């Protein structure tokens, strides 16, 4: 069995010791090096060629953000950002620069240690591609499609929408969302609701990060919020999100048995029940199978289902499960999904105007 070789980068010796203790308890893992700053991380990554790097953000000499960019633009290696919740927005910026995922710094509990180790084990096998160096350090978002769709006229009234889009994603999801959502024009005439697996405390940072990229408002969902056309609603991870018959967000309490949070199945399943033929489910890159059941429910209720293809997925997991089950009606590359969302919306609007079925 191939052993997983991990490089730990953190300016805190205590944090490095804690992560090392978690990893070295595993029979299939070796900590091959420790870096106290970003410059050391870059040099050791080149020298040791680890299978995965755990990267702190705030470090001296060179911060984690610049180190990630340097590594991903020279010889790419899977990077897991291990950061404090207080630095959530910068942690998501790091994802824009090529890191695979962000997790909060684990505590000493066996549960947190096990979650951290499992994340390392899963991400170490992900194939990452060396990136072109951006022209400016601020260019952290994936490029938008060259052809921009026409801009919709603003839609008046929170309930004046013909369709609802429900998106499920996990590992690689923030990068996928950062390509899809900025391509939706101002005045997009439908609500978008999203369940993205993320560590507790980091959803707000993801909302801030995406809001800087998008033409549409991006909001962290709150219990009782009304779905609004042209608004992107993102579920927090501390509670699952569902949609009620009155077209409002309702929180569903997590249980200790819930592996994934927020639950994609809970959100997509509720959208299927409420919106039926008006629902469009989209399942993107991610580990596991969460979301596949929700996609199946949307299709069973007469809605439409889209899935990201294997070639453009960082992890072809949950979308693969849904596709192989026959519940994804259209498989698309990542750069075609926003265009298809616009096409479906325009088709429905034209159908409504002429009185025909969409």
FENVEN-V776585 format. One record per helix or strand of 3 or more residues. SS is the DSSP state (H for helix, E for strand). FROM is the first residue (numbers start at 1). TO is the last residue. If there is no record, write none. Layout:
ss=SS from=FROM to=TO
ss=SS from=FROM to=TO
This chain:
ss=E from=4 to=9
ss=H from=13 to=24
ss=E from=29 to=35
ss=H from=38 to=48
ss=E from=52 to=55
ss=H from=64 to=72
ss=E from=78 to=83
ss=H from=85 to=96
ss=E from=101 to=104
ss=H from=110 to=123
ss=E from=164 to=169
ss=H from=173 to=183
ss=E from=191 to=196
ss=H from=203 to=213
ss=E from=217 to=220
ss=E from=231 to=234
ss=E from=240 to=243
ss=E from=248 to=252
ss=H from=264 to=278
ss=E from=279 to=283
ss=H from=292 to=300
ss=E from=304 to=308
ss=H from=318 to=324
ss=E from=330 to=332
ss=H from=334 to=354
